[in-house]
Amino acid sequence: MTVLSQTARRTPSTLKRATFAAVLMGGLLLTAYHVVDGAKVIRVRTVSDQVFNARVVGFDNAADVALLQIQTRGTVPFLPL
């Protein structure tokens, strides 16, 4: 899974990428905060090449953790905890 985010400026240096994320129940996604910090657009690409828009619903800057909500109409396979 890949999390892509971009700030308001559209230059290659404003595109951030994380290649690890954990999908939780309900379309919630756990990823690194520094990847989505200041992002105007966040997209998540799965290993099956599905792309979802996402939004930040919580974060802990000190721990570098962000909780995202994937915007989808269907179900997404998730990691049971």
Secondary structure, 3 states (H helix, E strand, C coil): CEEEEECCCCCHHHEEEECCCEEEHHHEEEECHHHHCCCCEEEEECCCCCEEEEEEEEEECCCCEEEEEEECCCCCCCCCC
